[in-house]
Amino acid sequence: MCNSALSCCSDKVMVQDKVCTNWQFTAAGTQTVYADNLAQIITGTGYVKIESSTGAITVTFIRNAATIQTIIIPAGSSTSFTVGRFDTINLTAIAAAQGEFCITIRYNL
């Protein structure tokens, strides 16, 4: 209940989940490392770490099949990110590679 002359927002239930996984490419290719199955507007903070690779890895954030942000990670490196309004995250490698992906997502129920 709002007892103020200021406008009030309705109560929201925020949820936070963390997902971590190892990824591996035996050759050049693309793989999905995260897909939203809730059809919610989400925000995610995380990192992609390359443990071994001879080439760069591209991280692509997608919403409704359209690319909204791309990050290129040089071989032997890592990056962190905070991105909102996406539903899928793909990794693309130009050669054999392996590493770790971790994301904490937040969304309203």
VMD Tcl script that draws the C-alpha trace (Angstrom):
set ca {
  {0.00 0.00 0.00}
  {1.28 3.44 -0.92}
  {0.90 6.19 1.67}
  {2.80 8.91 -0.14}
  {2.10 11.76 -2.50}
  {4.83 10.30 -4.70}
  {3.94 7.63 -7.21}
  {4.48 4.05 -6.11}
  {5.54 0.98 -7.98}
  {3.90 -2.35 -7.40}
  {5.92 -4.94 -5.50}
  {8.05 -7.13 -7.75}
  {9.58 -10.49 -7.04}
  {13.15 -10.52 -8.34}
  {14.89 -13.84 -8.95}
  {18.59 -14.45 -9.42}
  {20.13 -17.64 -10.86}
  {23.75 -18.58 -11.53}
  {24.83 -20.94 -14.30}
  {28.41 -22.05 -14.96}
  {29.63 -24.53 -17.54}
  {32.79 -25.64 -19.31}
  {32.78 -25.35 -23.10}
  {34.94 -26.96 -25.76}
  {35.40 -26.76 -29.51}
  {37.30 -29.51 -31.34}
  {37.33 -27.32 -34.47}
  {35.93 -24.00 -35.63}
  {32.22 -23.59 -34.95}
  {29.42 -22.01 -32.93}
  {27.62 -23.29 -29.85}
  {24.88 -21.93 -27.62}
  {25.99 -21.62 -23.99}
  {22.83 -19.97 -22.63}
  {19.20 -19.86 -23.77}
  {16.37 -18.21 -21.81}
  {13.36 -20.50 -21.51}
  {11.24 -18.07 -19.46}
  {10.58 -15.43 -22.14}
  {11.41 -12.79 -19.55}
  {13.35 -9.58 -19.91}
  {16.58 -10.55 -18.20}
  {19.88 -8.97 -17.25}
  {23.04 -11.03 -16.93}
  {26.49 -10.49 -15.45}
  {29.21 -13.01 -16.03}
  {32.46 -13.97 -17.67}
  {33.95 -16.08 -20.45}
  {37.41 -17.53 -19.83}
  {39.57 -19.12 -22.52}
  {41.76 -21.84 -21.03}
  {43.32 -22.95 -24.32}
  {42.94 -21.69 -27.88}
  {44.93 -20.74 -30.93}
  {42.46 -18.04 -31.95}
  {39.93 -15.55 -30.67}
  {36.48 -16.45 -29.35}
  {33.43 -14.33 -30.20}
  {30.62 -14.00 -27.65}
  {27.30 -13.01 -29.25}
  {24.24 -11.85 -27.29}
  {20.99 -12.36 -29.23}
  {17.35 -11.33 -28.78}
  {14.68 -12.73 -31.12}
  {17.37 -13.92 -33.57}
  {18.95 -10.44 -33.81}
  {22.46 -9.73 -32.51}
  {22.41 -7.05 -29.81}
  {26.05 -7.17 -28.66}
  {29.29 -8.90 -29.64}
  {32.50 -9.30 -27.63}
  {35.74 -10.64 -29.13}
  {38.11 -12.33 -26.68}
  {41.75 -12.82 -27.77}
  {43.31 -16.27 -27.31}
  {44.45 -16.95 -23.74}
  {42.31 -14.16 -22.32}
  {38.99 -13.63 -20.56}
  {36.27 -11.01 -20.34}
  {33.43 -10.06 -18.06}
  {30.10 -8.60 -19.15}
  {26.82 -7.12 -18.01}
  {24.14 -7.25 -20.70}
  {20.39 -6.86 -20.65}
  {17.44 -7.82 -22.84}
  {18.87 -10.94 -24.49}
  {17.54 -14.48 -24.81}
  {20.52 -16.45 -26.18}
  {24.31 -16.36 -25.86}
  {26.50 -18.06 -28.48}
  {30.24 -18.66 -28.55}
  {32.04 -18.86 -31.88}
  {35.58 -20.22 -32.25}
  {37.87 -20.04 -35.27}
  {39.87 -23.10 -34.10}
  {39.93 -25.71 -31.35}
  {39.41 -24.10 -27.95}
  {38.15 -24.70 -24.44}
  {37.23 -22.64 -21.42}
  {34.57 -21.67 -18.92}
  {31.35 -19.66 -19.12}
  {29.56 -18.32 -16.05}
  {26.51 -16.04 -15.80}
  {24.28 -14.70 -13.05}
  {20.90 -13.70 -14.44}
  {18.23 -11.55 -12.83}
  {14.58 -11.32 -13.82}
  {11.11 -10.55 -12.43}
  {8.60 -13.29 -11.71}
}
mol new
graphics top color blue
foreach p $ca { graphics top sphere $p radius 0.5 }
foreach p [lrange $ca 0 end-1] q [lrange $ca 1 end] { graphics top cylinder $p $q radius 0.2 }
display resetview
